[in-house]
Amino acid sequence: MKIILATGIYPPDIGGPSMYTYSLAEELVAQGHAVTVITYESPYQRSHTVSRLWQVIDVPRGGWVIRWFRFAKALRTYAKNADIVYAFSSVSCGVPVFLARLRHPKKILRLGGDFFWERYTDHGGMKSLREWYASWHWSSIFGFFMKHHLLTSFDAIVFSTHFQQKIYEKYYRTLPVHRVIENSLLPGLPLPHVAHDPFRFLFMGRFVAFKNISSLVLALAKIPKATLTLTGEGPTSLALVDLVSELSLNDRITFVSPVHGDRKDHLLKDHDVLVIPSMTEISPNVALEARRIGLPVLLTEENGLSDDLRLGMVIAPLKTSAEIADALLSLMKNYPAIAQGAAAPLRERTWRTVALEHLDLFQSLL
């Protein structure tokens, strides 16, 4: 098969779709298929190792509308004779796929997030994904119908979790063919962690509103003898730096640029707990990476991981700074038992398994 992977971000950019696209491309090529990745230009220098045996097409950025049409043009050039076009975002890639009006390839959309809910949180909204869908108001109607029209333009939808699938089945009644393909859980050697003094908390991911990082910072201000490392970047970076300075926490909260590969593993091993306090976290890859090496994970109760994948993690309500502080203190108090649970054996789920599940879907559409 000739397969086009359309993604908004690709290594060295950080974020779930970035490494997911790379890893899936690697396995699809290993299975004998021709793969082309179409993505937006990265502000970082791209290593040759992120393309390897497949072609990577960079689309210049610009304003939203301009970039959509540029992406659509690239799709018409490179995907017109493809068998499958697989888009990794409903807006940054899904809209260009819609605009490209491709006739031959089957078009599939993967959903691991919700664009309109994320924009709601960017403007100060504090409802979880489920709460937001359950409280429609007139300002949401346009976005709802626009998204519904976009979803039904695809031949199939892939959800990363049953959590999001159930929400969409409830509110979008005429979805195309859809199924759940969970993320990978790579083999690892989880080992019990021993707490540092002072205790070391870690956040790793995009600095965006729905990640609820500001509440985590406020929570740490209530906990003596603990540090926090914030690893990543994003639109809320400056606000977070100002908040840390305002609370006089510069000696206890450290900002670290995005890391990859061995540097990421080293950072995970060098901390005591990975904290993910998002308003909703549908399918957190970084939690699975932490779990692979035995690092305890404190994860919001509004998450989409299956019971198998979140085995050994601590699940708690983490919306407010008070809830986060209570959860952090409880975790510190009970750390030896929690660390032991996080080192329990894992249910392995390789990228080969993920790729074969995708190929089964692709072939069913052709």
FITI-875295 format. One line per field, with one value per residue (C-alpha): residue in one letter; chain; x, y, z negated; residue number from 1. Coordinates in nm, 2 decimals, m for minus. Layout:
N
fikol = A,...
guse = A,...
x = X,...
y = Y,...
z = Z,...
tormar = NUM,...
REM end
This chain:
366
fikol = M,K,I,I,L,A,T,G,I,Y,P,P,D,I,G,G,P,S,M,Y,T,Y,S,L,A,E,E,L,V,A,Q,G,H,A,V,T,V,I,T,Y,E,S,P,Y,Q,R,S,H,T,V,S,R,L,W,Q,V,I,D,V,P,R,G,G,W,V,I,R,W,F,R,F,A,K,A,L,R,T,Y,A,K,N,A,D,I,V,Y,A,F,S,S,V,S,C,G,V,P,V,F,L,A,R,L,R,H,P,K,K,I,L,R,L,G,G,D,F,F,W,E,R,Y,T,D,H,G,G,M,K,S,L,R,E,W,Y,A,S,W,H,W,S,S,I,F,G,F,F,M,K,H,H,L,L,T,S,F,D,A,I,V,F,S,T,H,F,Q,Q,K,I,Y,E,K,Y,Y,R,T,L,P,V,H,R,V,I,E,N,S,L,L,P,G,L,P,L,P,H,V,A,H,D,P,F,R,F,L,F,M,G,R,F,V,A,F,K,N,I,S,S,L,V,L,A,L,A,K,I,P,K,A,T,L,T,L,T,G,E,G,P,T,S,L,A,L,V,D,L,V,S,E,L,S,L,N,D,R,I,T,F,V,S,P,V,H,G,D,R,K,D,H,L,L,K,D,H,D,V,L,V,I,P,S,M,T,E,I,S,P,N,V,A,L,E,A,R,R,I,G,L,P,V,L,L,T,E,E,N,G,L,S,D,D,L,R,L,G,M,V,I,A,P,L,K,T,S,A,E,I,A,D,A,L,L,S,L,M,K,N,Y,P,A,I,A,Q,G,A,A,A,P,L,R,E,R,T,W,R,T,V,A,L,E,H,L,D,L,F,Q,S,L,L
guse = A,A,A,A,A,A,A,A,A,A,A,A,A,A,A,A,A,A,A,A,A,A,A,A,A,A,A,A,A,A,A,A,A,A,A,A,A,A,A,A,A,A,A,A,A,A,A,A,A,A,A,A,A,A,A,A,A,A,A,A,A,A,A,A,A,A,A,A,A,A,A,A,A,A,A,A,A,A,A,A,A,A,A,A,A,A,A,A,A,A,A,A,A,A,A,A,A,A,A,A,A,A,A,A,A,A,A,A,A,A,A,A,A,A,A,A,A,A,A,A,A,A,A,A,A,A,A,A,A,A,A,A,A,A,A,A,A,A,A,A,A,A,A,A,A,A,A,A,A,A,A,A,A,A,A,A,A,A,A,A,A,A,A,A,A,A,A,A,A,A,A,A,A,A,A,A,A,A,A,A,A,A,A,A,A,A,A,A,A,A,A,A,A,A,A,A,A,A,A,A,A,A,A,A,A,A,A,A,A,A,A,A,A,A,A,A,A,A,A,A,A,A,A,A,A,A,A,A,A,A,A,A,A,A,A,A,A,A,A,A,A,A,A,A,A,A,A,A,A,A,A,A,A,A,A,A,A,A,A,A,A,A,A,A,A,A,A,A,A,A,A,A,A,A,A,A,A,A,A,A,A,A,A,A,A,A,A,A,A,A,A,A,A,A,A,A,A,A,A,A,A,A,A,A,A,A,A,A,A,A,A,A,A,A,A,A,A,A,A,A,A,A,A,A,A,A,A,A,A,A,A,A,A,A,A,A,A,A,A,A,A,A,A,A,A,A,A,A,A,A,A,A,A,A,A,A,A,A,A,A,A,A,A,A,A,A
x = 0.00,0.10,0.02,0.03,0.06,m0.06,0.05,0.07,0.39,0.68,1.02,1.19,0.86,0.73,0.38,0.20,0.13,0.49,0.64,0.33,0.37,0.74,0.70,0.40,0.59,0.89,0.67,0.46,0.78,0.91,0.59,0.67,0.45,0.55,0.50,0.52,0.48,0.34,0.38,0.43,0.78,0.95,1.13,1.40,1.68,1.55,1.79,1.81,1.72,1.36,1.30,1.51,1.33,1.04,0.99,0.90,0.74,0.75,0.47,0.54,0.35,0.16,m0.19,m0.44,m0.61,m0.29,m0.13,m0.45,m0.44,m0.06,m0.11,m0.40,m0.18,0.09,m0.18,m0.30,0.06,0.18,m0.14,m0.35,m0.24,m0.21,m0.43,m0.46,m0.44,m0.42,m0.47,m0.36,m0.56,m0.92,m0.83,m0.46,m0.46,m0.83,m0.94,m0.66,m0.77,m1.12,m1.00,m0.78,m1.09,m0.89,m1.09,m0.88,m0.74,m0.95,m0.94,m0.90,m0.89,m0.72,m0.86,m0.65,m0.78,m1.06,m0.97,m1.28,m1.26,m0.89,m0.97,m1.23,m0.97,m0.73,m0.98,m1.00,m1.26,m1.22,m1.46,m1.34,m1.41,m1.71,m1.85,m1.80,m2.00,m2.27,m2.32,m2.38,m2.46,m2.54,m2.18,m2.08,m2.34,m2.13,m1.82,m2.03,m2.19,m1.86,m1.69,m1.97,m1.95,m1.57,m1.60,m1.85,m1.62,m1.38,m1.42,m1.32,m1.22,m0.96,m1.00,m0.71,m0.94,m1.29,m1.33,m1.34,m1.52,m1.81,m1.84,m1.84,m2.09,m2.33,m2.30,m2.22,m2.49,m2.38,m2.02,m1.84,m1.69,m1.48,m1.27,m1.03,m0.66,m0.48,m0.13,0.17,0.33,0.68,0.88,1.08,1.24,1.03,1.24,1.12,1.22,1.36,1.24,1.49,1.53,1.38,1.11,1.12,0.80,0.80,0.57,0.65,0.45,0.31,0.26,m0.11,m0.41,m0.58,m0.27,m0.36,0.01,m0.07,m0.27,0.02,0.25,0.01,m0.01,0.36,0.36,0.17,0.42,0.75,1.06,0.96,1.08,0.91,1.06,0.85,0.97,0.83,0.73,0.41,0.19,0.16,0.53,0.57,0.26,0.41,0.75,0.57,0.36,0.67,0.84,0.54,0.52,0.89,0.94,1.24,1.45,1.21,1.07,1.29,1.20,1.37,1.35,1.19,1.40,1.40,1.54,1.80,1.78,1.41,1.46,1.74,1.50,1.22,1.46,1.59,1.25,1.01,0.67,0.54,0.23,m0.03,m0.30,m0.49,m0.85,m0.88,m0.60,m0.73,m0.42,m0.10,0.20,0.44,0.26,0.32,0.69,0.72,0.54,0.78,1.08,0.88,0.84,0.51,0.25,m0.01,m0.28,m0.60,m0.92,m1.04,m0.83,m0.90,m0.64,m0.78,m0.74,m0.45,m0.26,m0.30,m0.21,0.03,m0.06,m0.23,m0.56,m0.71,m0.92,m0.66,m0.86,m0.79,m0.47,m0.61,m0.70,m0.35,m0.18,m0.38,m0.29,0.08,0.10,m0.08,0.16,0.47,0.33,0.27,0.56,0.73,0.41,0.32,0.67,0.65,0.32,0.46,0.74,0.49,0.52,0.37,0.13,0.35,0.19,0.44,0.44,0.41,0.08,m0.04,0.07,m0.10,m0.43,m0.40,m0.33,m0.63,m0.85,m0.68,m0.74,m1.10,m1.16,m1.00
y = 0.00,0.36,0.54,0.91,1.02,1.38,1.53,1.88,1.81,1.57,1.52,1.72,1.89,1.75,1.61,1.28,1.30,1.37,1.05,0.85,0.94,0.86,0.52,0.42,0.51,0.31,0.00,0.04,0.06,m0.25,m0.43,m0.35,m0.05,0.29,0.58,0.95,1.20,1.54,1.79,2.15,2.30,2.27,2.56,2.31,2.15,1.82,1.52,1.29,1.00,1.12,1.04,0.73,0.51,0.74,1.08,1.38,1.68,2.01,2.25,2.62,2.77,3.10,3.20,2.92,2.96,3.00,2.69,2.48,2.56,2.49,2.16,2.08,2.15,1.91,1.65,1.69,1.65,1.36,1.18,1.17,0.81,0.69,0.41,0.57,0.92,0.91,1.25,1.31,1.62,1.72,2.08,2.13,1.83,1.73,2.06,2.04,1.68,1.81,2.10,1.87,1.68,1.37,1.10,0.79,0.74,0.63,0.91,0.83,1.07,0.98,1.16,1.18,1.53,1.78,2.10,2.31,2.20,2.29,2.63,2.67,2.60,2.85,3.12,3.03,2.75,2.50,2.22,1.88,1.73,1.54,1.84,2.07,1.83,1.80,2.18,2.30,2.66,2.87,2.98,2.61,2.53,2.66,2.46,2.15,2.15,2.24,1.95,1.71,1.80,1.75,1.41,1.27,1.36,1.09,0.72,0.61,0.75,0.60,0.69,0.64,0.55,0.42,0.72,0.96,0.72,0.70,1.08,1.12,0.83,1.02,1.36,1.29,1.04,0.98,0.90,0.70,0.36,0.39,0.19,0.22,0.16,0.22,0.36,0.14,0.03,m0.06,m0.32,m0.19,m0.28,m0.10,m0.07,0.07,0.43,0.56,0.91,1.20,1.46,1.71,1.52,1.57,1.62,1.63,1.76,1.69,1.80,2.10,2.42,2.48,2.58,2.24,2.09,2.29,2.35,2.68,2.49,2.25,2.55,2.69,2.35,2.32,2.65,2.47,2.19,2.24,2.03,1.95,2.06,2.07,2.04,2.17,2.02,2.15,2.46,2.63,2.94,2.95,2.95,3.32,3.32,3.02,3.19,3.50,3.29,3.11,3.44,3.60,3.31,3.33,2.97,3.01,2.81,2.52,2.52,2.47,2.50,2.26,2.26,1.96,1.65,1.33,0.98,0.90,1.25,1.20,0.86,1.02,1.30,1.05,0.83,1.14,1.23,1.07,1.13,1.24,1.46,1.51,1.74,1.81,1.91,1.60,1.39,1.15,0.94,1.06,0.89,1.04,0.85,0.53,0.62,0.68,0.36,0.17,0.25,0.23,0.60,0.66,0.86,1.09,1.12,1.32,1.11,1.27,1.04,0.79,0.52,0.16,m0.02,m0.22,0.08,0.28,m0.02,0.10,0.47,0.69,0.83,1.13,1.45,1.72,2.01,2.27,2.35,2.23,1.89,1.86,1.96,1.69,1.43,1.52,1.51,1.17,1.04,1.16,1.00,0.66,0.67,0.34,0.14,0.35,0.31,m0.06,m0.07,0.14,m0.12,m0.41,m0.60,m0.44,m0.57,m0.52,m0.36,m0.31,m0.08,m0.38,m0.46,m0.10,m0.11,m0.44,m0.31,m0.01,m0.22,m0.44,m0.12,0.01,m0.32,m0.33,0.00,m0.08
z = 0.00,0.05,m0.27,m0.35,m0.71,m0.75,m1.08,m1.22,m1.42,m1.36,m1.53,m1.66,m1.76,m2.09,m2.15,m2.11,m1.73,m1.66,m1.79,m1.71,m1.34,m1.34,m1.51,m1.30,m0.98,m1.09,m1.15,m0.83,m0.62,m0.80,m0.69,m0.33,m0.27,m0.10,m0.34,m0.29,m0.59,m0.51,m0.80,m0.88,m0.89,m1.23,m1.39,m1.49,m1.29,m1.17,m1.19,m0.90,m1.14,m1.15,m0.79,m0.73,m0.47,m0.40,m0.25,m0.47,m0.30,m0.49,m0.44,m0.51,m0.80,m0.80,m0.91,m0.96,m0.62,m0.43,m0.59,m0.52,m0.15,m0.14,m0.31,m0.07,0.22,0.09,0.05,0.40,0.52,0.31,0.22,0.54,0.62,0.25,0.11,m0.23,m0.37,m0.75,m0.92,m1.28,m1.37,m1.29,m1.21,m1.13,m0.90,m0.87,m0.72,m0.45,m0.37,m0.32,m0.11,0.11,0.24,0.30,0.49,0.49,0.14,m0.15,m0.41,m0.78,m1.08,m1.41,m1.71,m2.03,m2.13,m2.07,m1.89,m1.99,m2.36,m2.37,m2.23,m2.50,m2.76,m2.59,m2.67,m3.04,m3.04,m3.32,m3.22,m3.14,m2.80,m2.93,m3.12,m2.81,m2.58,m2.84,m2.87,m2.51,m2.46,m2.15,m2.10,m2.05,m1.78,m1.49,m1.59,m1.65,m1.31,m1.14,m1.31,m1.24,m0.87,m0.88,m1.06,m0.81,m0.52,m0.62,m0.54,m0.89,m1.23,m1.47,m1.84,m2.07,m2.36,m2.43,m2.66,m2.36,m2.14,m2.38,m2.40,m2.02,m1.98,m2.22,m2.06,m1.69,m1.59,m1.22,m1.26,m0.98,m1.04,m1.36,m1.60,m1.89,m1.84,m2.17,m2.20,m2.23,m2.56,m2.48,m2.67,m2.96,m3.29,m3.56,m3.88,m4.21,m4.27,m4.59,m4.69,m4.69,m4.95,m4.87,m4.68,m4.30,m4.10,m3.72,m3.45,m3.09,m2.79,m2.61,m2.80,m2.70,m2.91,m2.94,m3.09,m3.41,m3.49,m3.67,m3.93,m3.98,m4.04,m4.30,m4.46,m4.50,m4.68,m4.96,m4.99,m5.16,m5.09,m4.73,m4.39,m4.05,m3.70,m3.41,m3.09,m2.76,m2.59,m2.45,m2.46,m2.84,m2.90,m2.98,m3.21,m3.40,m3.43,m3.57,m3.81,m3.95,m4.00,m4.16,m4.41,m4.48,m4.37,m4.14,m4.38,m4.37,m4.02,m3.72,m3.35,m3.11,m2.73,m2.55,m2.56,m2.35,m2.36,m2.62,m2.77,m2.83,m3.00,m3.22,m3.33,m3.41,m3.61,m3.80,m3.95,m4.20,m4.04,m3.70,m3.75,m3.48,m3.62,m3.29,m3.29,m3.06,m2.93,m2.67,m2.59,m2.77,m2.60,m2.85,m3.13,m2.95,m2.90,m3.27,m3.36,m3.13,m3.36,m3.69,m3.76,m3.96,m3.78,m3.93,m3.66,m3.65,m3.69,m3.36,m3.15,m2.87,m2.94,m2.97,m3.30,m3.16,m3.05,m3.37,m3.60,m3.87,m3.83,m4.09,m3.96,m4.15,m4.09,m4.00,m3.88,m4.15,m4.33,m4.66,m4.50,m4.35,m4.68,m4.87,m4.61,m4.62,m5.00,m5.00,m4.74,m4.94,m5.25,m5.09,m4.84,m4.91,m4.84,m4.54,m4.40,m4.44,m4.25,m3.97,m3.93,m3.87,m3.53,m3.23,m2.96,m2.65,m2.34,m2.07,m1.77,m1.55,m1.71,m1.66,m1.30,m1.23,m1.38,m1.15,m0.84,m0.92,m0.91,m0.60,m0.41,m0.52,m0.35,m0.02
tormar = 1,2,3,4,5,6,7,8,9,10,11,12,13,14,15,16,17,18,19,20,21,22,23,24,25,26,27,28,29,30,31,32,33,34,35,36,37,38,39,40,41,42,43,44,45,46,47,48,49,50,51,52,53,54,55,56,57,58,59,60,61,62,63,64,65,66,67,68,69,70,71,72,73,74,75,76,77,78,79,80,81,82,83,84,85,86,87,88,89,90,91,92,93,94,95,96,97,98,99,100,101,102,103,104,105,106,107,108,109,110,111,112,113,114,115,116,117,118,119,120,121,122,123,124,125,126,127,128,129,130,131,132,133,134,135,136,137,138,139,140,141,142,143,144,145,146,147,148,149,150,151,152,153,154,155,156,157,158,159,160,161,162,163,164,165,166,167,168,169,170,171,172,173,174,175,176,177,178,179,180,181,182,183,184,185,186,187,188,189,190,191,192,193,194,195,196,197,198,199,200,201,202,203,204,205,206,207,208,209,210,211,212,213,214,215,216,217,218,219,220,221,222,223,224,225,226,227,228,229,230,231,232,233,234,235,236,237,238,239,240,241,242,243,244,245,246,247,248,249,250,251,252,253,254,255,256,257,258,259,260,261,262,263,264,265,266,267,268,269,270,271,272,273,274,275,276,277,278,279,280,281,282,283,284,285,286,287,288,289,290,291,292,293,294,295,296,297,298,299,300,301,302,303,304,305,306,307,308,309,310,311,312,313,314,315,316,317,318,319,320,321,322,323,324,325,326,327,328,329,330,331,332,333,334,335,336,337,338,339,340,341,342,343,344,345,346,347,348,349,350,351,352,353,354,355,356,357,358,359,360,361,362,363,364,365,366
REM end
